[in-house]
Amino acid sequence: MSYLFPTYARWNITVKEAKGSWVTDIHDKKYLDFVSGIAVCNLGHANDDVMAAVQEQLSKYWHMSNLFHQPIQEEVAKLLIEHSDGDAVFFCNSGAEANEAAIKLARKHTGKTNIVTFLQSFHGRTFATMSATGQEKIQQGFGPLLETFTYLPYNDTEALDHLGTDVAAIMLEVVQGEGGVIPAQQEFIQKVTETCKRIGALLIIDEVQTGIGRTGKPFAYQHYGISPDIITSAKGLGNGIPVGAMIGKSSLISTFQAGSHGSTFGGNPIAMAAAKATMTKILNNEFLNEVEEKSNYLIEKLYNIIGNHPKIKNIRGKGLLIGIECNEQVSEMIDQLRENNLLVLSAGPNVIRLLPPLTVSTKEIDEAVEIMNQTFAENKQSIIAH
């Protein structure tokens, strides 16, 4: 019997410990982890630098109300501002909360309520972020959603032509993660930014999964040469310690004055210590260049070793967020990979999603690709046998 709501389709793995790119279960079986807590543990499990920073903060104090000045919040906010196009930060505890803050800020600042998002997007599971998400399966059974969200086809430039000046913001992921690991086309992103200017709407970029080095840049939008009004971040920000952030431009600061928004635990000093240590490690050119190199290495290995398998349609992504699109559902394949000691995710029914820690070694990449090659071969043989 479990005392938990069964809201997760849990795997048959009970974790005993995890370090770096590896997870060990209670039976001492070791798994190469290309999930990373769903793009959370970008520095790998139990990173020494993050652990030391958290332990140091624990010895000082654990929590204070946000009525108090806490210098570590300013230090973390400064790091985010230095590596983005923003000017001010609001701290919270998750990606959904960061997106909630972005939606509230956009509506309050513009005085408009309509927000445009895209089909197959994912922005969270609170009522506002669920309403913003362009997937019916996320919304089913919860009754009427917020009515002011419009969903357009992703990467469709012509669909943007029909938007009018009643739109408060256009909100999107530049790489749709849950929706299938689909990178935005440069032409589409350019059209989105032009449309925002034309209709007087804010541009919100959801970087919850793609931010903090995951794609080889501090934020994925920086691959496209654009300057969003609002950026949201969470998953990779604290390397496993819960933390989220909404980053906005200076023109928005006057809209979020005292009393307009808040979070009891937002900016918690333990989370700030983890975020500071995480970003200090990741947000430098040498580290990010290594992410790009590892990405190129992994994609080339995938193409060379399993790219011609009849089940595989496409391999795509940015940085170390990679999708392997198959011509059938991948749930059984993911189960087989897990049996063969490799942890991966799906991104929709037909895409295997790879999210290794950014610290993954080329040896570990080789091992992961070999497990995939072996598993695809086993699957092919079982089909022949049938």
C-alpha positions in Angstrom: 0.0 0.0 0.0 1.2 3.5 -0.8 0.2 6.6 1.1 0.8 8.7 -2.1 -1.7 9.8 -4.7 -0.8 7.7 -7.8 -0.2 10.8 -10.0 3.0 9.3 -11.5 3.5 6.1 -13.6 6.5 5.1 -11.5 9.2 2.9 -12.9 10.1 -0.3 -11.0 13.3 1.3 -9.6 13.9 2.3 -6.0 17.0 4.5 -5.8 19.6 3.9 -3.2 22.2 6.5 -4.3 23.2 8.6 -7.3 26.5 10.2 -8.2 27.5 12.0 -11.4 25.9 10.2 -14.4 25.0 7.1 -12.5 22.1 5.9 -10.4 22.2 2.8 -8.1 19.1 1.0 -7.0 18.5 -0.9 -3.8 19.5 -4.1 -5.6 22.9 -2.5 -6.5 22.0 -2.4 -10.2 23.7 0.6 -11.8 22.0 2.7 -14.5 23.6 5.3 -16.8 21.2 8.3 -16.3 20.3 10.2 -19.4 17.2 11.7 -17.6 19.1 13.9 -15.1 15.9 14.4 -13.1 14.3 15.7 -16.3 17.0 18.2 -17.2 17.5 19.1 -13.5 20.9 17.7 -12.5 22.9 19.5 -15.2 26.1 19.0 -13.1 25.3 15.4 -12.4 24.0 13.9 -9.2 25.4 15.0 -5.8 27.8 17.5 -7.4 30.5 18.3 -4.9 30.5 22.1 -5.5 26.8 22.4 -5.1 26.8 20.2 -2.0 29.5 22.3 -0.4 27.6 25.5 -1.0 24.4 24.1 0.4 26.1 22.7 3.5 27.8 26.1 4.1 24.4 27.9 3.9 22.8 25.3 6.1 25.3 26.2 8.8 24.2 29.9 8.6 20.4 29.9 8.3 17.8 28.0 6.3 14.9 30.4 5.8 14.0 34.0 6.3 10.9 35.9 5.1 11.4 37.9 1.9 10.7 40.9 4.1 14.4 40.7 5.0 17.3 41.6 2.7 19.3 38.5 1.7 22.5 39.3 -0.2 22.7 35.8 -1.7 19.5 36.6 -3.6 21.1 39.6 -5.2 24.2 37.6 -6.1 22.2 34.9 -7.9 20.0 37.5 -9.6 23.2 39.3 -10.8 24.4 36.0 -12.4 21.1 35.6 -14.2 21.1 39.2 -15.5 24.7 39.0 -16.6 23.9 36.0 -18.8 20.5 37.0 -20.2 18.7 40.0 -21.7 16.9 40.8 -18.4 17.3 43.4 -15.8 15.4 42.1 -12.7 14.5 38.7 -11.2 11.6 37.2 -9.3 12.5 34.0 -7.4 10.1 31.1 -6.9 10.2 27.4 -6.5 9.5 25.7 -9.8 9.0 26.2 -13.6 5.2 26.4 -13.3 5.5 29.2 -10.7 8.0 31.0 -12.9 5.5 30.8 -15.8 2.6 31.9 -13.5 4.6 35.0 -12.6 5.4 35.7 -16.3 1.7 35.4 -17.2 0.6 37.7 -14.3 3.3 40.2 -15.2 2.4 40.3 -18.9 -1.3 40.8 -18.2 -0.8 43.4 -15.5 1.8 45.3 -17.5 -0.1 45.4 -20.8 -3.6 45.7 -19.4 -4.6 42.9 -21.8 -5.6 39.3 -21.1 -5.1 37.3 -24.3 -1.9 35.2 -24.5 -0.8 33.2 -27.5 1.0 29.9 -27.0 1.6 26.9 -29.3 0.3 23.4 -29.9 2.3 20.7 -28.2 3.8 23.2 -25.8 4.2 22.5 -22.1 4.3 25.3 -19.5 3.2 23.6 -16.3 0.3 22.0 -14.4 -1.1 24.9 -12.3 -4.4 26.3 -13.7 -2.8 29.2 -15.6 0.1 27.2 -16.9 -2.1 24.2 -17.8 -4.3 26.6 -19.7 -1.2 27.9 -21.5 -0.1 24.4 -22.4 -1.2 23.4 -25.9 -1.9 19.7 -25.1 -5.4 18.4 -24.4 -4.1 15.4 -22.4 -2.8 17.8 -19.8 -6.1 19.6 -19.5 -8.6 16.8 -19.6 -10.9 16.4 -16.6 -10.3 19.7 -14.9 -13.3 21.7 -16.1 -13.2 25.1 -17.8 -9.7 26.5 -18.3 -8.7 30.1 -18.3 -10.3 31.4 -21.5 -7.7 33.9 -22.7 -5.2 31.5 -24.3 -5.0 30.9 -28.0 -3.0 28.0 -29.4 -1.3 28.3 -32.8 0.7 25.7 -34.8 4.4 25.7 -33.9 6.9 26.8 -36.6 4.0 28.1 -38.7 4.8 31.7 -39.6 1.6 32.4 -41.5 -0.5 31.6 -38.4 1.0 34.7 -36.8 -0.4 37.0 -39.4 -3.9 36.9 -38.0 -3.1 38.2 -34.5 -4.4 41.5 -33.4 -3.5 44.2 -30.8 -5.6 42.5 -28.1 -2.7 40.1 -27.3 -0.7 40.7 -24.1 2.1 38.2 -24.9 3.3 35.4 -27.1 4.8 32.6 -25.0 6.9 29.8 -26.3 9.7 27.3 -25.8 12.4 27.7 -28.5 12.9 23.9 -28.2 9.6 22.2 -27.4 10.7 19.5 -24.8 7.6 17.6 -23.8 6.1 18.1 -27.2 8.7 16.1 -29.0 12.1 17.9 -28.8 11.2 20.2 -31.7 13.6 23.2 -32.2 12.1 26.4 -33.5 13.0 27.4 -37.0 15.0 30.7 -37.3 12.4 32.2 -39.6 9.6 31.4 -37.2 11.3 32.9 -34.2 12.1 36.0 -36.3 8.4 36.3 -37.3 7.3 35.9 -33.6 9.5 38.8 -32.6 8.3 41.0 -35.4 4.7 40.1 -34.6 5.2 41.1 -30.9 6.4 44.5 -32.1 3.6 44.9 -34.6 0.8 44.1 -32.1 2.4 45.6 -29.0 2.7 42.2 -27.2 5.4 41.0 -24.8 7.7 38.0 -25.8 7.9 35.3 -23.1 10.5 32.6 -23.6 9.9 29.5 -21.4 13.5 28.2 -20.6 12.4 25.9 -17.8 13.9 22.8 -19.6 16.4 24.5 -22.0 18.0 27.0 -19.7 21.2 27.1 -17.7 23.5 25.6 -20.3 21.4 22.7 -21.5 21.7 23.7 -25.2 25.3 24.9 -25.0 24.4 28.5 -24.3 23.2 30.0 -21.0 19.7 30.2 -22.5 18.4 28.5 -25.7 16.9 31.7 -27.1 20.5 33.0 -27.5 20.9 30.7 -30.5 18.4 32.8 -32.3 19.7 36.3 -31.8 16.5 37.6 -30.1 15.9 39.6 -26.9 12.8 38.4 -25.0 10.9 40.7 -22.6 10.5 37.8 -20.0 12.5 34.6 -19.5 11.6 31.8 -17.2 14.0 29.3 -15.7 13.8 26.5 -13.1 14.9 22.8 -13.7 18.6 23.2 -14.2 19.0 26.2 -12.0 19.6 24.5 -8.6 21.0 21.1 -9.8 18.2 19.3 -7.8 17.4 21.8 -5.1 14.0 23.3 -6.0 14.2 26.9 -7.4 12.7 28.9 -10.2 13.2 32.3 -11.6 11.4 34.8 -13.8 13.6 37.3 -15.5 12.2 40.6 -17.0 13.4 43.7 -18.6 13.7 47.1 -16.9 10.5 48.4 -18.5 8.5 45.8 -16.5 9.9 46.6 -13.0 7.4 49.2 -12.1 4.6 46.7 -12.8 5.7 44.3 -10.1 5.9 46.6 -7.0 5.4 45.6 -3.4 2.3 43.5 -2.9 1.8 42.6 -6.5 3.2 39.1 -6.3 5.0 36.9 -3.9 6.3 33.5 -2.7 6.9 32.4 0.8 9.8 30.1 -0.2 10.9 31.9 -3.3 14.6 32.9 -3.0 15.1 30.5 -0.1 18.8 30.8 0.9 19.5 27.1 0.5 18.1 27.2 -3.0 20.1 30.3 -3.7 23.3 28.7 -2.6 22.7 25.8 -4.9 21.8 28.1 -7.8 24.9 30.2 -7.3 27.2 27.2 -7.2 25.5 25.7 -10.2 25.6 28.8 -12.4 29.2 29.6 -11.3 30.2 26.2 -12.7 28.1 26.2 -15.9 27.9 29.8 -17.1 31.4 30.2 -18.5 32.6 29.8 -22.1 34.9 26.8 -21.5 32.1 24.7 -19.9 29.5 25.7 -22.5 31.9 25.0 -25.4 32.3 21.5 -23.9 28.6 21.1 -23.9 28.5 21.9 -27.7 31.3 19.5 -28.3 29.6 16.7 -26.4 26.4 17.4 -28.3 28.1 17.2 -31.6 29.8 14.0 -30.5 26.6 12.4 -29.2 24.6 13.3 -32.3 27.3 12.0 -34.7 27.5 8.7 -32.7 23.8 8.3 -32.9 23.6 8.9 -36.6 26.6 6.6 -37.3 25.6 3.7 -35.1 21.7 3.6 -35.0 20.7 6.3 -37.5 20.0 3.7 -40.2 17.8 1.5 -38.0 14.4 1.1 -39.8 12.5 2.3 -36.7 14.3 5.7 -36.6 12.8 8.6 -38.6 14.9 11.5 -37.3 17.4 12.6 -34.7 17.2 16.3 -33.6 17.7 18.7 -30.8 20.0 21.4 -29.4 23.0 20.8 -27.1 22.3 17.9 -24.7 18.5 17.9 -25.3 18.1 15.4 -28.0 15.1 13.6 -29.5 15.2 10.3 -31.4 11.9 10.2 -33.4 10.7 6.7 -34.2 8.0 5.5 -36.6 6.1 3.8 -33.7 5.4 4.3 -30.0 8.6 4.1 -27.9 7.3 3.1 -24.5 8.4 -0.5 -24.8 11.8 0.5 -26.2 12.3 2.8 -23.2 11.4 -0.1 -20.9 14.0 -2.3 -22.7 16.7 0.4 -22.5 16.0 0.6 -18.7 16.4 -3.2 -18.4 19.7 -2.7 -20.2 20.9 -0.1 -17.7 20.2 3.1 -19.6 17.6 5.6 -18.3 15.9 7.8 -20.9 12.5 9.5 -21.3 9.8 9.9 -24.0 8.7 13.2 -25.5 5.3 12.4 -26.8 4.4 8.9 -27.9 7.1 8.4 -30.7 10.2 10.3 -29.4 13.0 9.0 -27.2 14.4 12.0 -25.2 18.0 12.1 -24.1 18.9 14.5 -21.3 22.4 13.5 -20.0 24.0 15.6 -17.4 26.2 18.4 -19.0 29.1 16.8 -17.2 28.7 13.5 -19.1 32.0 12.0 -20.4 32.6 10.8 -23.9 33.1 7.4 -22.5 29.7 7.5 -20.9 28.2 8.7 -24.2 29.9 5.8 -26.0 28.4 3.4 -23.4 24.9 4.9 -23.8 24.9 4.7 -27.6 26.1 1.1 -27.4 23.3 0.2 -25.1 20.9 1.8 -27.5 22.4 0.0 -30.4 22.2 -3.3 -28.6 18.6 -2.6 -27.6 17.5 -1.6 -31.1 19.1 -4.8 -32.4 17.3 -6.9 -29.8 14.1 -5.3 -30.7 14.7 -5.9 -34.4 15.4 -9.6 -33.8 12.2 -10.0 -31.7 10.2 -8.5 -34.6 11.8 -11.0 -37.0 11.0 -13.8 -34.6 7.4 -12.9 -34.6 
